[in-house]
Amino acid sequence: MVSSRRCPVCGHRMVPEVGCTSKGAAWTAWACRHCQHRETTRECPQCHEEHVPVASAKGPVCPSCGHRYNG
């Protein structure tokens, strides 16, 4: 899991808040204390990379391998 992330808006370091979905999938909510930007990343069960899911017609997908998240 990624331990640090830079804010895509202002470039400052974001602070993680780790949790999981009702189905047990890992997610991390990242918050920038400088500009208050927030984003949620999820660990892909297929490639085990942690990314911000990309919206698609069939729901959110992993931008690395294309795995479709179901919950």
PDB file of N, H, CA, C and O in Angstrom:
ATOM      1  N   MET A   1       0.840  -1.175   0.000  1.00  0.00           N
ATOM      2  CA  MET A   1       0.000   0.000   0.000  1.00  0.00           C
ATOM      3  C   MET A   1       0.889   1.244   0.000  1.00  0.00           C
ATOM      4  O   MET A   1       1.958   1.253   0.609  1.00  0.00           O
ATOM      5  N   VAL A   2       0.439   2.282  -0.683  1.00  0.00           N
ATOM      6  H   VAL A   2      -0.430   2.275  -1.178  1.00  0.00           H
ATOM      7  CA  VAL A   2       1.176   3.526  -0.774  1.00  0.00           C
ATOM      8  C   VAL A   2       1.125   4.246   0.562  1.00  0.00           C
ATOM      9  O   VAL A   2       0.050   4.385   1.147  1.00  0.00           O
ATOM     10  N   SER A   3       2.282   4.713   1.060  1.00  0.00           N
ATOM     11  H   SER A   3       3.154   4.601   0.585  1.00  0.00           H
ATOM     12  CA  SER A   3       2.309   5.354   2.370  1.00  0.00           C
ATOM     13  C   SER A   3       2.277   6.875   2.288  1.00  0.00           C
ATOM     14  O   SER A   3       2.014   7.536   3.293  1.00  0.00           O
ATOM     15  N   SER A   4       2.538   7.446   1.116  1.00  0.00           N
ATOM     16  H   SER A   4       2.751   6.910   0.299  1.00  0.00           H
ATOM     17  CA  SER A   4       2.445   8.894   0.967  1.00  0.00           C
ATOM     18  C   SER A   4       1.955   9.208  -0.437  1.00  0.00           C
ATOM     19  O   SER A   4       2.155   8.436  -1.375  1.00  0.00           O
ATOM     20  N   ARG A   5       1.313  10.355  -0.557  1.00  0.00           N
ATOM     21  H   ARG A   5       1.151  10.982   0.205  1.00  0.00           H
ATOM     22  CA  ARG A   5       0.743  10.761  -1.829  1.00  0.00           C
ATOM     23  C   ARG A   5       0.788  12.282  -1.900  1.00  0.00           C
ATOM     24  O   ARG A   5       0.568  12.958  -0.895  1.00  0.00           O
ATOM     25  N   ARG A   6       1.070  12.816  -3.071  1.00  0.00           N
ATOM     26  H   ARG A   6       1.249  12.266  -3.887  1.00  0.00           H
ATOM     27  CA  ARG A   6       1.096  14.258  -3.275  1.00  0.00           C
ATOM     28  C   ARG A   6      -0.248  14.699  -3.842  1.00  0.00           C
ATOM     29  O   ARG A   6      -0.841  14.018  -4.679  1.00  0.00           O
ATOM     30  N   CYS A   7      -0.711  15.840  -3.373  1.00  0.00           N
ATOM     31  H   CYS A   7      -0.230  16.393  -2.693  1.00  0.00           H
ATOM     32  CA  CYS A   7      -1.984  16.392  -3.836  1.00  0.00           C
ATOM     33  C   CYS A   7      -1.861  16.788  -5.301  1.00  0.00           C
ATOM     34  O   CYS A   7      -0.939  17.521  -5.659  1.00  0.00           O
ATOM     35  N   PRO A   8      -2.781  16.316  -6.169  1.00  0.00           N
ATOM     36  CA  PRO A   8      -2.717  16.692  -7.582  1.00  0.00           C
ATOM     37  C   PRO A   8      -3.115  18.154  -7.819  1.00  0.00           C
ATOM     38  O   PRO A   8      -2.877  18.689  -8.901  1.00  0.00           O
ATOM     39  N   VAL A   9      -3.712  18.797  -6.826  1.00  0.00           N
ATOM     40  H   VAL A   9      -3.905  18.362  -5.946  1.00  0.00           H
ATOM     41  CA  VAL A   9      -4.156  20.186  -6.959  1.00  0.00           C
ATOM     42  C   VAL A   9      -3.042  21.168  -6.585  1.00  0.00           C
ATOM     43  O   VAL A   9      -2.719  22.066  -7.361  1.00  0.00           O
ATOM     44  N   CYS A  10      -2.450  20.993  -5.380  1.00  0.00           N
ATOM     45  H   CYS A  10      -2.713  20.263  -4.750  1.00  0.00           H
ATOM     46  CA  CYS A  10      -1.464  21.974  -4.903  1.00  0.00           C
ATOM     47  C   CYS A  10      -0.065  21.389  -4.701  1.00  0.00           C
ATOM     48  O   CYS A  10       0.885  22.149  -4.514  1.00  0.00           O
ATOM     49  N   GLY A  11       0.089  20.061  -4.734  1.00  0.00           N
ATOM     50  H   GLY A  11      -0.683  19.444  -4.887  1.00  0.00           H
ATOM     51  CA  GLY A  11       1.413  19.450  -4.605  1.00  0.00           C
ATOM     52  C   GLY A  11       1.869  19.159  -3.193  1.00  0.00           C
ATOM     53  O   GLY A  11       2.943  18.587  -3.006  1.00  0.00           O
ATOM     54  N   HIS A  12       1.082  19.535  -2.182  1.00  0.00           N
ATOM     55  H   HIS A  12       0.210  20.000  -2.334  1.00  0.00           H
ATOM     56  CA  HIS A  12       1.444  19.245  -0.799  1.00  0.00           C
ATOM     57  C   HIS A  12       1.180  17.765  -0.489  1.00  0.00           C
ATOM     58  O   HIS A  12       0.475  17.078  -1.228  1.00  0.00           O
ATOM     59  N   ARG A  13       1.764  17.290   0.624  1.00  0.00           N
ATOM     60  H   ARG A  13       2.337  17.848   1.224  1.00  0.00           H
ATOM     61  CA  ARG A  13       1.596  15.897   1.025  1.00  0.00           C
ATOM     62  C   ARG A  13       0.182  15.668   1.546  1.00  0.00           C
ATOM     63  O   ARG A  13      -0.358  16.485   2.293  1.00  0.00           O
ATOM     64  N   MET A  14      -0.417  14.535   1.139  1.00  0.00           N
ATOM     65  H   MET A  14       0.021  13.871   0.533  1.00  0.00           H
ATOM     66  CA  MET A  14      -1.753  14.176   1.595  1.00  0.00           C
ATOM     67  C   MET A  14      -1.661  13.187   2.752  1.00  0.00           C
ATOM     68  O   MET A  14      -0.697  12.427   2.845  1.00  0.00           O
ATOM     69  N   VAL A  15      -2.651  13.195   3.626  1.00  0.00           N
ATOM     70  H   VAL A  15      -3.434  13.812   3.550  1.00  0.00           H
ATOM     71  CA  VAL A  15      -2.683  12.353   4.815  1.00  0.00           C
ATOM     72  C   VAL A  15      -3.677  11.213   4.590  1.00  0.00           C
ATOM     73  O   VAL A  15      -4.808  11.474   4.180  1.00  0.00           O
ATOM     74  N   PRO A  16      -3.292   9.948   4.847  1.00  0.00           N
ATOM     75  CA  PRO A  16      -4.190   8.827   4.588  1.00  0.00           C
ATOM     76  C   PRO A  16      -5.134   8.511   5.746  1.00  0.00           C
ATOM     77  O   PRO A  16      -4.794   8.706   6.913  1.00  0.00           O
ATOM     78  N   GLU A  17      -6.318   8.021   5.402  1.00  0.00           N
ATOM     79  H   GLU A  17      -6.593   7.862   4.454  1.00  0.00           H
ATOM     80  CA  GLU A  17      -7.281   7.462   6.352  1.00  0.00           C
ATOM     81  C   GLU A  17      -7.683   6.106   5.761  1.00  0.00           C
ATOM     82  O   GLU A  17      -8.451   6.057   4.801  1.00  0.00           O
ATOM     83  N   VAL A  18      -7.173   5.010   6.325  1.00  0.00           N
ATOM     84  H   VAL A  18      -6.549   5.050   7.105  1.00  0.00           H
ATOM     85  CA  VAL A  18      -7.357   3.672   5.756  1.00  0.00           C
ATOM     86  C   VAL A  18      -8.656   3.037   6.256  1.00  0.00           C
ATOM     87  O   VAL A  18      -9.061   3.249   7.399  1.00  0.00           O
ATOM     88  N   GLY A  19      -9.305   2.257   5.386  1.00  0.00           N
ATOM     89  H   GLY A  19      -8.977   2.085   4.458  1.00  0.00           H
ATOM     90  CA  GLY A  19     -10.515   1.533   5.755  1.00  0.00           C
ATOM     91  C   GLY A  19     -10.790   0.431   4.756  1.00  0.00           C
ATOM     92  O   GLY A  19      -9.920   0.079   3.958  1.00  0.00           O
ATOM     93  N   CYS A  20     -11.998  -0.119   4.793  1.00  0.00           N
ATOM     94  H   CYS A  20     -12.705   0.166   5.441  1.00  0.00           H
ATOM     95  CA  CYS A  20     -12.374  -1.137   3.822  1.00  0.00           C
ATOM     96  C   CYS A  20     -13.868  -1.061   3.543  1.00  0.00           C
ATOM     97  O   CYS A  20     -14.635  -0.546   4.356  1.00  0.00           O
ATOM     98  N   THR A  21     -14.276  -1.579   2.388  1.00  0.00           N
ATOM     99  H   THR A  21     -13.653  -1.997   1.727  1.00  0.00           H
ATOM    100  CA  THR A  21     -15.678  -1.579   2.008  1.00  0.00           C
ATOM    101  C   THR A  21     -16.404  -2.686   2.755  1.00  0.00           C
ATOM    102  O   THR A  21     -15.775  -3.485   3.449  1.00  0.00           O
ATOM    103  N   SER A  22     -17.722  -2.738   2.617  1.00  0.00           N
ATOM    104  H   SER A  22     -18.233  -2.089   2.053  1.00  0.00           H
ATOM    105  CA  SER A  22     -18.511  -3.785   3.274  1.00  0.00           C
ATOM    106  C   SER A  22     -18.145  -5.172   2.765  1.00  0.00           C
ATOM    107  O   SER A  22     -18.387  -6.167   3.449  1.00  0.00           O
ATOM    108  N   LYS A  23     -17.557  -5.248   1.558  1.00  0.00           N
ATOM    109  H   LYS A  23     -17.361  -4.440   1.003  1.00  0.00           H
ATOM    110  CA  LYS A  23     -17.133  -6.532   0.998  1.00  0.00           C
ATOM    111  C   LYS A  23     -15.680  -6.844   1.308  1.00  0.00           C
ATOM    112  O   LYS A  23     -15.149  -7.855   0.848  1.00  0.00           O
ATOM    113  N   GLY A  24     -15.030  -5.981   2.087  1.00  0.00           N
ATOM    114  H   GLY A  24     -15.461  -5.160   2.461  1.00  0.00           H
ATOM    115  CA  GLY A  24     -13.661  -6.252   2.512  1.00  0.00           C
ATOM    116  C   GLY A  24     -12.565  -5.706   1.622  1.00  0.00           C
ATOM    117  O   GLY A  24     -11.388  -5.959   1.880  1.00  0.00           O
ATOM    118  N   ALA A  25     -12.917  -4.954   0.569  1.00  0.00           N
ATOM    119  H   ALA A  25     -13.873  -4.748   0.360  1.00  0.00           H
ATOM    120  CA  ALA A  25     -11.904  -4.381  -0.307  1.00  0.00           C
ATOM    121  C   ALA A  25     -11.248  -3.186   0.376  1.00  0.00           C
ATOM    122  O   ALA A  25     -11.929  -2.342   0.958  1.00  0.00           O
ATOM    123  N   ALA A  26      -9.930  -3.122   0.301  1.00  0.00           N
ATOM    124  H   ALA A  26      -9.376  -3.808  -0.172  1.00  0.00           H
ATOM    125  CA  ALA A  26      -9.202  -2.031   0.949  1.00  0.00           C
ATOM    126  C   ALA A  26      -9.369  -0.726   0.185  1.00  0.00           C
ATOM    127  O   ALA A  26      -9.393  -0.716  -1.046  1.00  0.00           O
ATOM    128  N   TRP A  27      -9.482   0.371   0.920  1.00  0.00           N
ATOM    129  H   TRP A  27      -9.462   0.363   1.919  1.00  0.00           H
ATOM    130  CA  TRP A  27      -9.498   1.706   0.329  1.00  0.00           C
ATOM    131  C   TRP A  27      -8.742   2.649   1.236  1.00  0.00           C
ATOM    132  O   TRP A  27      -8.558   2.368   2.421  1.00  0.00           O
ATOM    133  N   THR A  28      -8.307   3.758   0.690  1.00  0.00           N
ATOM    134  H   THR A  28      -8.457   3.986  -0.272  1.00  0.00           H
ATOM    135  CA  THR A  28      -7.650   4.795   1.474  1.00  0.00           C
ATOM    136  C   THR A  28      -8.220   6.137   1.043  1.00  0.00           C
ATOM    137  O   THR A  28      -8.209   6.463  -0.144  1.00  0.00           O
ATOM    138  N   ALA A  29      -8.715   6.915   1.994  1.00  0.00           N
ATOM    139  H   ALA A  29      -8.723   6.649   2.958  1.00  0.00           H
ATOM    140  CA  ALA A  29      -9.169   8.278   1.708  1.00  0.00           C
ATOM    141  C   ALA A  29      -8.000   9.204   1.999  1.00  0.00           C
ATOM    142  O   ALA A  29      -7.470   9.212   3.110  1.00  0.00           O
ATOM    143  N   TRP A  30      -7.595   9.984   1.002  1.00  0.00           N
ATOM    144  H   TRP A  30      -8.025   9.978   0.100  1.00  0.00           H
ATOM    145  CA  TRP A  30      -6.470  10.891   1.136  1.00  0.00           C
ATOM    146  C   TRP A  30      -6.986  12.312   1.262  1.00  0.00           C
ATOM    147  O   TRP A  30      -7.851  12.727   0.492  1.00  0.00           O
ATOM    148  N   ALA A  31      -6.466  13.065   2.224  1.00  0.00           N
ATOM    149  H   ALA A  31      -5.762  12.729   2.850  1.00  0.00           H
ATOM    150  CA  ALA A  31      -6.888  14.445   2.439  1.00  0.00           C
ATOM    151  C   ALA A  31      -5.673  15.355   2.458  1.00  0.00           C
ATOM    152  O   ALA A  31      -4.683  15.077   3.135  1.00  0.00           O
ATOM    153  N   CYS A  32      -5.759  16.443   1.708  1.00  0.00           N
ATOM    154  H   CYS A  32      -6.563  16.669   1.159  1.00  0.00           H
ATOM    155  CA  CYS A  32      -4.696  17.443   1.712  1.00  0.00           C
ATOM    156  C   CYS A  32      -5.029  18.476   2.781  1.00  0.00           C
ATOM    157  O   CYS A  32      -6.091  19.097   2.739  1.00  0.00           O
ATOM    158  N   ARG A  33      -4.127  18.659   3.734  1.00  0.00           N
ATOM    159  H   ARG A  33      -3.264  18.154   3.768  1.00  0.00           H
ATOM    160  CA  ARG A  33      -4.368  19.622   4.798  1.00  0.00           C
ATOM    161  C   ARG A  33      -4.136  21.059   4.334  1.00  0.00           C
ATOM    162  O   ARG A  33      -4.492  22.006   5.036  1.00  0.00           O
ATOM    163  N   HIS A  34      -3.544  21.219   3.161  1.00  0.00           N
ATOM    164  H   HIS A  34      -3.255  20.450   2.591  1.00  0.00           H
ATOM    165  CA  HIS A  34      -3.268  22.564   2.656  1.00  0.00           C
ATOM    166  C   HIS A  34      -4.474  23.136   1.903  1.00  0.00           C
ATOM    167  O   HIS A  34      -4.920  24.240   2.214  1.00  0.00           O
ATOM    168  N   CYS A  35      -5.014  22.398   0.909  1.00  0.00           N
ATOM    169  H   CYS A  35      -4.652  21.501   0.656  1.00  0.00           H
ATOM    170  CA  CYS A  35      -6.117  22.924   0.097  1.00  0.00           C
ATOM    171  C   CYS A  35      -7.434  22.180   0.319  1.00  0.00           C
ATOM    172  O   CYS A  35      -8.448  22.526  -0.288  1.00  0.00           O
ATOM    173  N   GLN A  36      -7.430  21.154   1.191  1.00  0.00           N
ATOM    174  H   GLN A  36      -6.607  20.873   1.684  1.00  0.00           H
ATOM    175  CA  GLN A  36      -8.618  20.373   1.553  1.00  0.00           C
ATOM    176  C   GLN A  36      -9.107  19.438   0.440  1.00  0.00           C
ATOM    177  O   GLN A  36     -10.208  18.897   0.539  1.00  0.00           O
ATOM    178  N   HIS A  37      -8.304  19.239  -0.623  1.00  0.00           N
ATOM    179  H   HIS A  37      -7.409  19.679  -0.703  1.00  0.00           H
ATOM    180  CA  HIS A  37      -8.680  18.292  -1.677  1.00  0.00           C
ATOM    181  C   HIS A  37      -8.712  16.886  -1.094  1.00  0.00           C
ATOM    182  O   HIS A  37      -7.845  16.525  -0.298  1.00  0.00           O
ATOM    183  N   ARG A  38      -9.709  16.086  -1.486  1.00  0.00           N
ATOM    184  H   ARG A  38     -10.413  16.379  -2.133  1.00  0.00           H
ATOM    185  CA  ARG A  38      -9.817  14.702  -1.012  1.00  0.00           C
ATOM    186  C   ARG A  38      -9.994  13.771  -2.197  1.00  0.00           C
ATOM    187  O   ARG A  38     -10.632  14.123  -3.189  1.00  0.00           O
ATOM    188  N   GLU A  39      -9.421  12.573  -2.085  1.00  0.00           N
ATOM    189  H   GLU A  39      -8.903  12.287  -1.279  1.00  0.00           H
ATOM    190  CA  GLU A  39      -9.652  11.535  -3.081  1.00  0.00           C
ATOM    191  C   GLU A  39      -9.511  10.178  -2.415  1.00  0.00           C
ATOM    192  O   GLU A  39      -8.820  10.035  -1.407  1.00  0.00           O
ATOM    193  N   THR A  40     -10.170   9.191  -2.986  1.00  0.00           N
ATOM    194  H   THR A  40     -10.731   9.307  -3.805  1.00  0.00           H
ATOM    195  CA  THR A  40     -10.150   7.849  -2.413  1.00  0.00           C
ATOM    196  C   THR A  40      -9.484   6.885  -3.378  1.00  0.00           C
ATOM    197  O   THR A  40      -9.858   6.798  -4.547  1.00  0.00           O
ATOM    198  N   THR A  41      -8.484   6.157  -2.868  1.00  0.00           N
ATOM    199  H   THR A  41      -8.180   6.229  -1.917  1.00  0.00           H
ATOM    200  CA  THR A  41      -7.822   5.134  -3.667  1.00  0.00           C
ATOM    201  C   THR A  41      -8.272   3.768  -3.183  1.00  0.00           C
ATOM    202  O   THR A  41      -8.699   3.607  -2.039  1.00  0.00           O
ATOM    203  N   ARG A  42      -8.172   2.785  -4.072  1.00  0.00           N
ATOM    204  H   ARG A  42      -7.825   2.915  -5.001  1.00  0.00           H
ATOM    205  CA  ARG A  42      -8.500   1.409  -3.702  1.00  0.00           C
ATOM    206  C   ARG A  42      -7.402   0.485  -4.183  1.00  0.00           C
ATOM    207  O   ARG A  42      -6.777   0.722  -5.217  1.00  0.00           O
ATOM    208  N   GLU A  43      -7.172  -0.584  -3.411  1.00  0.00           N
ATOM    209  H   GLU A  43      -7.679  -0.776  -2.572  1.00  0.00           H
ATOM    210  CA  GLU A  43      -6.191  -1.586  -3.824  1.00  0.00           C
ATOM    211  C   GLU A  43      -6.877  -2.568  -4.753  1.00  0.00           C
ATOM    212  O   GLU A  43      -7.894  -3.165  -4.398  1.00  0.00           O
ATOM    213  N   CYS A  44      -6.320  -2.733  -5.942  1.00  0.00           N
ATOM    214  H   CYS A  44      -5.494  -2.248  -6.230  1.00  0.00           H
ATOM    215  CA  CYS A  44      -6.891  -3.651  -6.918  1.00  0.00           C
ATOM    216  C   CYS A  44      -6.621  -5.096  -6.500  1.00  0.00           C
ATOM    217  O   CYS A  44      -5.468  -5.445  -6.248  1.00  0.00           O
ATOM    218  N   PRO A  45      -7.653  -5.954  -6.418  1.00  0.00           N
ATOM    219  CA  PRO A  45      -7.432  -7.348  -6.038  1.00  0.00           C
ATOM    220  C   PRO A  45      -6.717  -8.155  -7.124  1.00  0.00           C
ATOM    221  O   PRO A  45      -6.225  -9.253  -6.865  1.00  0.00           O
ATOM    222  N   GLN A  46      -6.663  -7.610  -8.330  1.00  0.00           N
ATOM    223  H   GLN A  46      -7.063  -6.718  -8.541  1.00  0.00           H
ATOM    224  CA  GLN A  46      -6.042  -8.328  -9.440  1.00  0.00           C
ATOM    225  C   GLN A  46      -4.556  -8.011  -9.573  1.00  0.00           C
ATOM    226  O   GLN A  46      -3.733  -8.923  -9.650  1.00  0.00           O
ATOM    227  N   CYS A  47      -4.200  -6.701  -9.602  1.00  0.00           N
ATOM    228  H   CYS A  47      -4.869  -5.960  -9.539  1.00  0.00           H
ATOM    229  CA  CYS A  47      -2.786  -6.336  -9.777  1.00  0.00           C
ATOM    230  C   CYS A  47      -2.147  -5.820  -8.487  1.00  0.00           C
ATOM    231  O   CYS A  47      -0.937  -5.598  -8.444  1.00  0.00           O
ATOM    232  N   HIS A  48      -2.948  -5.628  -7.440  1.00  0.00           N
ATOM    233  H   HIS A  48      -3.931  -5.808  -7.475  1.00  0.00           H
ATOM    234  CA  HIS A  48      -2.497  -5.200  -6.115  1.00  0.00           C
ATOM    235  C   HIS A  48      -1.846  -3.816  -6.111  1.00  0.00           C
ATOM    236  O   HIS A  48      -1.080  -3.493  -5.203  1.00  0.00           O
ATOM    237  N   GLU A  49      -2.147  -3.004  -7.115  1.00  0.00           N
ATOM    238  H   GLU A  49      -2.770  -3.266  -7.853  1.00  0.00           H
ATOM    239  CA  GLU A  49      -1.723  -1.606  -7.134  1.00  0.00           C
ATOM    240  C   GLU A  49      -2.816  -0.780  -6.474  1.00  0.00           C
ATOM    241  O   GLU A  49      -3.984  -1.169  -6.489  1.00  0.00           O
ATOM    242  N   GLU A  50      -2.444   0.358  -5.893  1.00  0.00           N
ATOM    243  H   GLU A  50      -1.495   0.674  -5.881  1.00  0.00           H
ATOM    244  CA  GLU A  50      -3.425   1.234  -5.282  1.00  0.00           C
ATOM    245  C   GLU A  50      -3.564   2.484  -6.135  1.00  0.00           C
ATOM    246  O   GLU A  50      -2.600   3.222  -6.335  1.00  0.00           O
ATOM    247  N   HIS A  51      -4.780   2.716  -6.637  1.00  0.00           N
ATOM    248  H   HIS A  51      -5.563   2.116  -6.474  1.00  0.00           H
ATOM    249  CA  HIS A  51      -5.050   3.822  -7.540  1.00  0.00           C
ATOM    250  C   HIS A  51      -6.374   4.468  -7.192  1.00  0.00           C
ATOM    251  O   HIS A  51      -7.158   3.921  -6.417  1.00  0.00           O
ATOM    252  N   VAL A  52      -6.624   5.648  -7.774  1.00  0.00           N
ATOM    253  H   VAL A  52      -5.987   6.093  -8.403  1.00  0.00           H
ATOM    254  CA  VAL A  52      -7.952   6.241  -7.763  1.00  0.00           C
ATOM    255  C   VAL A  52      -8.696   5.530  -8.894  1.00  0.00           C
ATOM    256  O   VAL A  52      -8.278   5.621 -10.048  1.00  0.00           O
ATOM    257  N   PRO A  53      -9.806   4.815  -8.586  1.00  0.00           N
ATOM    258  CA  PRO A  53     -10.543   4.132  -9.653  1.00  0.00           C
ATOM    259  C   PRO A  53     -11.023   5.108 -10.725  1.00  0.00           C
ATOM    260  O   PRO A  53     -11.356   6.256 -10.429  1.00  0.00           O
ATOM    261  N   VAL A  54     -11.054   4.638 -11.974  1.00  0.00           N
ATOM    262  H   VAL A  54     -10.783   3.705 -12.214  1.00  0.00           H
ATOM    263  CA  VAL A  54     -11.481   5.443 -13.110  1.00  0.00           C
ATOM    264  C   VAL A  54     -12.922   5.069 -13.444  1.00  0.00           C
ATOM    265  O   VAL A  54     -13.260   3.888 -13.517  1.00  0.00           O
ATOM    266  N   ALA A  55     -13.764   6.070 -13.646  1.00  0.00           N
ATOM    267  H   ALA A  55     -13.490   7.030 -13.587  1.00  0.00           H
ATOM    268  CA  ALA A  55     -15.171   5.814 -13.981  1.00  0.00           C
ATOM    269  C   ALA A  55     -15.283   5.252 -15.396  1.00  0.00           C
ATOM    270  O   ALA A  55     -14.572   5.678 -16.306  1.00  0.00           O
ATOM    271  N   SER A  56     -16.189   4.289 -15.563  1.00  0.00           N
ATOM    272  H   SER A  56     -16.767   3.944 -14.823  1.00  0.00           H
ATOM    273  CA  SER A  56     -16.486   3.744 -16.884  1.00  0.00           C
ATOM    274  C   SER A  56     -17.986   3.467 -16.957  1.00  0.00           C
ATOM    275  O   SER A  56     -18.690   3.593 -15.956  1.00  0.00           O
ATOM    276  N   ALA A  57     -18.467   3.095 -18.118  1.00  0.00           N
ATOM    277  H   ALA A  57     -17.895   2.993 -18.932  1.00  0.00           H
ATOM    278  CA  ALA A  57     -19.895   2.810 -18.296  1.00  0.00           C
ATOM    279  C   ALA A  57     -20.353   1.640 -17.432  1.00  0.00           C
ATOM    280  O   ALA A  57     -21.528   1.558 -17.073  1.00  0.00           O
ATOM    281  N   LYS A  58     -19.440   0.737 -17.097  1.00  0.00           N
ATOM    282  H   LYS A  58     -18.486   0.803 -17.389  1.00  0.00           H
ATOM    283  CA  LYS A  58     -19.782  -0.445 -16.289  1.00  0.00           C
ATOM    284  C   LYS A  58     -19.369  -0.301 -14.832  1.00  0.00           C
ATOM    285  O   LYS A  58     -19.336  -1.289 -14.099  1.00  0.00           O
ATOM    286  N   GLY A  59     -19.052   0.923 -14.401  1.00  0.00           N
ATOM    287  H   GLY A  59     -19.080   1.726 -14.997  1.00  0.00           H
ATOM    288  CA  GLY A  59     -18.638   1.151 -13.025  1.00  0.00           C
ATOM    289  C   GLY A  59     -17.157   1.452 -12.946  1.00  0.00           C
ATOM    290  O   GLY A  59     -16.480   1.522 -13.972  1.00  0.00           O
ATOM    291  N   PRO A  60     -16.636   1.634 -11.714  1.00  0.00           N
ATOM    292  CA  PRO A  60     -15.223   1.990 -11.557  1.00  0.00           C
ATOM    293  C   PRO A  60     -14.281   0.855 -11.943  1.00  0.00           C
ATOM    294  O   PRO A  60     -14.552  -0.311 -11.657  1.00  0.00           O
ATOM    295  N   VAL A  61     -13.176   1.203 -12.594  1.00  0.00           N
ATOM    296  H   VAL A  61     -12.956   2.150 -12.827  1.00  0.00           H
ATOM    297  CA  VAL A  61     -12.177   0.215 -13.016  1.00  0.00           C
ATOM    298  C   VAL A  61     -10.789   0.650 -12.567  1.00  0.00           C
ATOM    299  O   VAL A  61     -10.547   1.833 -12.326  1.00  0.00           O
ATOM    300  N   CYS A  62      -9.883  -0.310 -12.457  1.00  0.00           N
ATOM    301  H   CYS A  62     -10.079  -1.271 -12.653  1.00  0.00           H
ATOM    302  CA  CYS A  62      -8.489  -0.046 -12.123  1.00  0.00           C
ATOM    303  C   CYS A  62      -7.804   0.560 -13.351  1.00  0.00           C
ATOM    304  O   CYS A  62      -7.866  -0.030 -14.430  1.00  0.00           O
ATOM    305  N   PRO A  63      -7.145   1.735 -13.215  1.00  0.00           N
ATOM    306  CA  PRO A  63      -6.483   2.345 -14.371  1.00  0.00           C
ATOM    307  C   PRO A  63      -5.224   1.600 -14.813  1.00  0.00           C
ATOM    308  O   PRO A  63      -4.714   1.848 -15.905  1.00  0.00           O
ATOM    309  N   SER A  64      -4.720   0.695 -13.982  1.00  0.00           N
ATOM    310  H   SER A  64      -5.134   0.493 -13.095  1.00  0.00           H
ATOM    311  CA  SER A  64      -3.510  -0.044 -14.310  1.00  0.00           C
ATOM    312  C   SER A  64      -3.799  -1.294 -15.145  1.00  0.00           C
ATOM    313  O   SER A  64      -3.170  -1.519 -16.178  1.00  0.00           O
ATOM    314  N   CYS A  65      -4.764  -2.108 -14.680  1.00  0.00           N
ATOM    315  H   CYS A  65      -5.275  -1.925 -13.840  1.00  0.00           H
ATOM    316  CA  CYS A  65      -5.014  -3.387 -15.366  1.00  0.00           C
ATOM    317  C   CYS A  65      -6.416  -3.515 -15.931  1.00  0.00           C
ATOM    318  O   CYS A  65      -6.697  -4.478 -16.645  1.00  0.00           O
ATOM    319  N   GLY A  66      -7.317  -2.562 -15.631  1.00  0.00           N
ATOM    320  H   GLY A  66      -7.089  -1.780 -15.051  1.00  0.00           H
ATOM    321  CA  GLY A  66      -8.672  -2.613 -16.176  1.00  0.00           C
ATOM    322  C   GLY A  66      -9.652  -3.442 -15.364  1.00  0.00           C
ATOM    323  O   GLY A  66     -10.800  -3.610 -15.774  1.00  0.00           O
ATOM    324  N   HIS A  67      -9.220  -3.966 -14.210  1.00  0.00           N
ATOM    325  H   HIS A  67      -8.287  -3.829 -13.877  1.00  0.00           H
ATOM    326  CA  HIS A  67     -10.122  -4.760 -13.363  1.00  0.00           C
ATOM    327  C   HIS A  67     -11.326  -3.911 -12.952  1.00  0.00           C
ATOM    328  O   HIS A  67     -11.164  -2.753 -12.567  1.00  0.00           O
ATOM    329  N   ARG A  68     -12.538  -4.485 -13.032  1.00  0.00           N
ATOM    330  H   ARG A  68     -12.669  -5.426 -13.344  1.00  0.00           H
ATOM    331  CA  ARG A  68     -13.743  -3.763 -12.643  1.00  0.00           C
ATOM    332  C   ARG A  68     -14.051  -4.024 -11.183  1.00  0.00           C
ATOM    333  O   ARG A  68     -14.159  -5.175 -10.758  1.00  0.00           O
ATOM    334  N   TYR A  69     -14.194  -2.943 -10.408  1.00  0.00           N
ATOM    335  H   TYR A  69     -14.106  -2.008 -10.752  1.00  0.00           H
ATOM    336  CA  TYR A  69     -14.524  -3.055  -8.993  1.00  0.00           C
ATOM    337  C   TYR A  69     -16.022  -3.315  -8.847  1.00  0.00           C
ATOM    338  O   TYR A  69     -16.834  -2.718  -9.555  1.00  0.00           O
ATOM    339  N   ASN A  70     -16.379  -4.203  -7.932  1.00  0.00           N
ATOM    340  H   ASN A  70     -15.719  -4.687  -7.357  1.00  0.00           H
ATOM    341  CA  ASN A  70     -17.786  -4.545  -7.734  1.00  0.00           C
ATOM    342  C   ASN A  70     -18.376  -4.075  -6.426  1.00  0.00           C
ATOM    343  O   ASN A  70     -19.566  -4.282  -6.193  1.00  0.00           O
ATOM    344  N   GLY A  71     -17.592  -3.448  -5.556  1.00  0.00           N
ATOM    345  H   GLY A  71     -16.624  -3.280  -5.746  1.00  0.00           H
ATOM    346  CA  GLY A  71     -18.159  -3.031  -4.279  1.00  0.00           C
ATOM    347  C   GLY A  71     -17.266  -2.162  -3.487  1.00  0.00           C
ATOM    348  O   GLY A  71     -17.628  -1.741  -2.388  1.00  0.00           O
TER     349      GLY A  71
END
